[in-house]
Amino acid sequence: MIAQIHIPLLPILIAAPVLGLLFLASLPWVARRTDFLSITREHLRRFAPLYFVVGPSAITYFAVCGTVSAIAAIIFPFAHNNMSRDYVIQHGIFTMFHWIEYASSFLGAYAFAWLIRWVGLSWVWTGISVVSLSVSAAYRTARLDPGPNFSTGPQILLSAEWLDAIPVILGLGIFLLQRTGPNKTVVDNRLPAPSRNDPLDYNP
């Protein structure tokens, strides 16, 4: 089951991350003037099975990893009309796709662990999202067929490669280490209340 990517998709693949960045840039302004964050939190809590069972894999590997890999896959053959297999091996393009996948796995696990904590759900949902990402990472790999009939896209494996799930575990581990790290000391700058036992502090 292989999804092929064609050059006409390039404008869409570029517009998607640009619109995403514009949304993130406008989020502080929207949050100050509307109830967007509270509505979003309640919505995620109500539809948790949708967003934290299927959502982690779909967003991490399709929206993020797929978009970045597709842009790279289109740019290379666009610059080299006939990209040979030797060129791919020499420049490590196939390895680059794997590293994009590993980075997406790490960031996806960290981001969804943070999101679940922000929504206020139990740790069970964090475990579910990690399992979803791990299974997807183990059964999914990058595919690249260089040559005149250039094609690329994700490929579903018949047997799992569980080592590919290590970035997911690392992303969750970094999040847990930050959460359980030493507590920051809170300094109380308020002045102490006047004491009647101290004539210098007491002013009737």
N, C-alpha and C positions, 0 to 999 in steps of 0.2 A: 504494500500500500504506500505509494510514493506520490507526493505532491510536487509537481513540476512548477517552476517559476519562470515566467516569461518577462521580457524586457518591458512591455507595456504596463506592467504593474509598478514600475519604478516611481511614478508620481504618487501613487497611493502609499507606497512603502515609506516615502520621504514625508508625506503629509501627516501620516499617523503619529510618528514621534514628535514632529513639530507641534501639532495640536496638543499632544500630551504635555509637552513642556510649557506651552502657553497656559494650559489649564492649571498646572502646578504653580506657575508664577502668579496667576490671578487668585489662587486659593486663599491666601491671607486676607486680601481685600474682601472677598466674598464672605469669609468666615466672620469678619468684623461687622458686617452689615446685615447678615441673614442668619437663620438657624440651620445652615447647610450641614455643619458638622454633627449637630445633635440628631438631625433627620437621618443623615448617613449612618450614624452609629446604631440607631434604632432599626433602620432597614437591614443592615448587616446582621444584627442580632436576630431579627425575625426570620431571615432567609439564610441562616448559617449553613445548612446542608448544601445549598447551591453554591455559595461563595467559597466554602472552606473544604469541600470534598472534590468537586470538579474544578473550581476556580483556580487553585494553585497551579495545576498542570497546564490549564488552558492559557492563563495569563503569562506564566513564566516561560513556557516553551513555544507557545504560538505567538503571543503578542510581543514578547520581549526578544527571546532568542531567535524566533523565526524572522522577525523584522530585521534585526541586526545582521543575521546571516544572509538574508535575502538581498539586502542592500550590498553587502560585500560580494555576494555571488554574482550580482548583476554588474557591479562596477568593474570587476576583473575581466570578464569576457568582453565587456564594452570597450575596455582599453586595449584588449588583445583579441582580435577577431577570431583567431584560431589558437586557442590556448591548449597546448599539448599536455600530455600526462607528465612529461619530463619537467615542464615549467611548473606544474602544480607541486611536484615533489621537491623541486629545487627551492622554491620560495615558501614552502611550508603552508600553503593555502589550506590544505585539508586539516592540518594541525590547528590552524587558526580557528576553523569552525568548531573543533572540539573544545578549544579554550573559551570560545564564546558560550558554548553550552555549559561548561563548568562554572563560569562566572555567573551565568543566569541561574544555575541551580543554587549557588551560594547566596546570591542576593534575594532570590525568591524565598528561600527558607527563612532568611533573616527578616525580610519584609512581612511575610505572612505571620510569623511569630509575633512581631511587633504589632501588627494590625489586630490580631486576635486579643492581645493584651489590652490594646486601646479600646476595643469594642466592649471588653469586660466579660468575655466568655471563659469557660474553664480550660484547664490545661489539656483536657481530652481533645479539644478541637485543634490544639497545636500538634498533638500526636497524629491526628487524622490528616492534617495538611502535610506533615512530614512524610507519612506513609504514601500519600498521593504523589508527592514530588519524587520520592525515592523510586517508586515503581515506574513512573514515567521516565526518569533518568536511566533506569536500568534497561528498559525495553525500547528506548529511543536512541538513535544515533544519526549523525550527519551523513548525507550521501552526496557525492560529487562525481559526475561523469564528464571529464574534460574532453575536448575535441570539437569537431565541427558541429555536432549535435549536442551542444552543451546543455546539461540539465543538472539540477541540484534540488535538494529538499530533504525532509526528515524521512527516516526509514524505520519501520517497526521490526525489531529483532525477534527471532523465534525462541531464543534463549536469553535469559537476563544476564547483563553484565553489571553485577552489583557494585563493582568498584566505582562505577560512574555515579553512584549515590553518595560517595564520600563527601563531595562539596555540599550536599544537602545537610548532612550531619554536622559538618564544620560550621555552616551558617547558623544552625540551631544552637550549636555549642557556644559560638561567640555571643549570641543573644543572651543565653543563660548566664554566661560569665559576667556580662555587663549588668544583668539584672540582680545577680547574687553577689556582686562585688561589695567592697567596704562602703558602708553608708557614709555620705558626706555630712560633715559637722554643720549643723544649723546654728548660726550665730544670731542671738536675739539682741537687737540694737535698741530695744525699748528701755527707757529709764525705769529704775525700780520705783515702786510705789512709796510715798512718804511714810516714815515710821514715827509713831507718836513717842517712841522711846528715845529717839534722837532729837534733841532740841534744835539741831541745825537743819534737820529735814522737816520738822513740824512747823507749820505755819497756820495757826488757827484762823 
